[in-house]
Amino acid sequence: PDSGKAKRIRNNPKVRIAPCNMRGDLRGAWVDARARICSGEEVAKGQALLNLKYGLMKQIGDFFSRLRGRTQIVLAIEVG
């Protein structure tokens, strides 16, 4: 919640997104969208979806994040 990305979204929800590969190389066109910080059940659903996609690697990353005292947020991006 204290990251620069979260602070920017709180101040201005307008974002631009584009598909990319794991290295960040663009694979498509930029699209205007709106981002928001999720709360409540949306956070649980978002974390569950990420656990399904990334499995053990996400769980290991979450473990080390907790050790460092970091809190996570879930962002929703709405295209349109």
JOGIVEN-V91112 format. One line per field, one symbol per residue. ss: DSSP state (@ for helix, = for strand, . for the rest). phi: phi as a letter, one per 30 degrees, with the letter a starting at -180 (. if undefined). burial: I if it has 9 or more other C-alpha atoms within 8 Angstrom, else O. Layout:
ss=???
phi=???
burial=???
This chain:
ss=...@@@@@@@@..====..=.....=....=======...@@@@@@@@@@@@@@.@@@@@@@@@@@@.......=====.
phi=.cdddddddddaddbbbadbcddjddbaddbdabcbddbidddddddddddddchdddddddedddddicccbcccccdk
burial=OOOOOIIIIIOOIIOOOIIIOOOOOIOOOOOIIIIIIIOOOOIOOIIOOIIOOOIOOIIOOOOOIIOOOOOOOIOOOOOO
